[in-house]
Each structure stands twice: as structure tokens, then as C-alpha cells.
Amino acid sequence: MTRLIALSVLFALFTVVAADAAKKEVPAVLNFKMKNIDGKEINLAEQYAGKTILFVNVASKCGYTKQYKGLQALYEKYSDKGLVIIGVPANNFGSQEPGSNDDIKEFCSSKFNVTFPMLAKVSVKGDDICDLYKHLTGKDTNAKFAGDIKWNFEKFLISPSGQVIGRYSSKIEPEDIGKDVEKNLPKQ
């Protein structure tokens, strides 16, 4: 009888530990460590798990740079409801992001009052593509949204469960995806 009780207790403990592990499973899109604009390493899963995320590859000297204003407005409208916009500076297109991380940070704050998180400058296309964008654009991640980034200010919308649920070209203004953001905010 004692052995049966001990086995029952062990099984119950195993079930609790397994349930805990399942809860802590990291969505693949967040399973990356990146540097923020200040050069500090961040774990995307620890920072943003359970949030709706909009990744945007940005550049300071692009015809679409004015989208920072719309991105900031979207962030201000929905950040308290679970939206995180993450700016990802990249110099892949027309050398339109030539500055250092400090230059980029200064530009974004002084010209557009950007308060949403920004990562350090990376490559979003080509042989030196960062792992996050390799994942976002990969056919095995989600064939519907796969393919190379075509220009600055392409946007990827990520659900709170970590699924890529939208990809928007540079031509799509941030305010035009507000409805998609709103219907995919975390349930509170």
C-alpha cells in the first residue's frame, strides 16, 4: 500500500513538472537572443512572450522612414493592451541605414519620439542574415509568409502564441494594420 501511495505521489509530481515545462515552451519566433539598440543582450522569449509583436525592419534614410510616426502611434494606442513593436535597423537596401546604433537611436528619438523597443542593427537579407529574420522569412516557418525581405519597413505580425499571422509590405502604412493588431491582442 505504501509503495502504491509513493508511486501515486511521484506520478502527480511528474504531471505537475511536465505541465510546467509545457507552459514554458518557447515559441520558435522568440527563441532568439539579440542585442538591443544599446548593445545589451536580450532574450526575446523572456521579454516578449505572450505579447502581440510587430517586427519591422527600419531605416533612417528611406522614403518610408515617415512610417516611424505611424508605428509610434500604433504602439501608443495598443502597448498597454499587449502590443510590442520592435524596430530592427538594417542597412540592406540602398545603404539607407548607414549610422551606428547610437546614431539610429538619436535619430528615432529626436525626429519621431520613438519609445518602442529597437534592436541593434542587423542584416535582414543575404548571406549574413540574422537568425531571427532567417526564421521569419523561412519556408519551413510559414510558407504563406516566406521569402526575402524586399525593402525597408516590411512588417511581421506575431500572435501572442508566437505564430506569424501577417506580413505587410513597405507600402502598407502602420495605421492600415491596426484592425489586424486589435483582433490579435492578448486576451486579458
Secondary structure, 3 states (H helix, E strand, C coil): CHHHHHHHHHHHHHHHHHHHHHHCCCCHHHCCEEEECCCCEEEHHHHHCCCEEEEEEECCCCCCCCHHHHHHHHHHHHHHHCEEEEEEEECCCCCCCCCCHHHHHHHHHHHHCCCCCEECCECCCCCCCCHHHHHHHCCCCCHHHCCCCCCCCCEEEECCCCCEEEEECCCCCHHHHHHHHHHCCCCC
